Amino acid sequence: MGQRIDVPILGLARLLEAIDEFGSRRGRDPYTRELLGFLRMWGYGEDLLLLAWDLGLVDRYDDYCEPVSRRLCRFNKLSDLGREFLRR
């Protein structure tokens, strides 16, 4: 018999909704620090984000935090699979 993997469906849904809401409010994808602050959950939120990335629900990419900044941030956006997950 295989091992049962518990996936926090409600937590993933909240994370994906937050990414979508942030994008619609600000017109851009949130970087990780912004997203975790927006959710107000740092440790658990980061674990959820990495799980969503492993499951293919979120795409992550590196870019400058602000156009005039030299600091790089890791941005998060919904993948097509993540959008499908939210629709259901």
Rosetta blueprint (number, residue, H / E / L):
1 M L
2 G L
3 Q L
4 R L
5 I L
6 D L
7 V L
8 P L
9 I H
10 L H
11 G H
12 L H
13 A H
14 R H
15 L H
16 L H
17 E H
18 A H
19 I H
20 D H
21 E H
22 F H
23 G H
24 S H
25 R H
26 R H
27 G L
28 R L
29 D L
30 P L
31 Y E
32 T H
33 R H
34 E H
35 L H
36 L H
37 G H
38 F H
39 L H
40 R L
41 M L
42 W L
43 G H
44 Y H
45 G H
46 E H
47 D H
48 L H
49 L H
50 L H
51 L H
52 A H
53 W H
54 D H
55 L L
56 G L
57 L L
58 V E
59 D E
60 R E
61 Y E
62 D E
63 D E
64 Y E
65 C L
66 E L
67 P L
68 V L
69 S L
70 R L
71 R L
72 L E
73 C E
74 R E
75 F E
76 N E
77 K E
78 L E
79 S L
80 D H
81 L H
82 G H
83 R H
84 E H
85 F H
86 L H
87 R H
88 R L
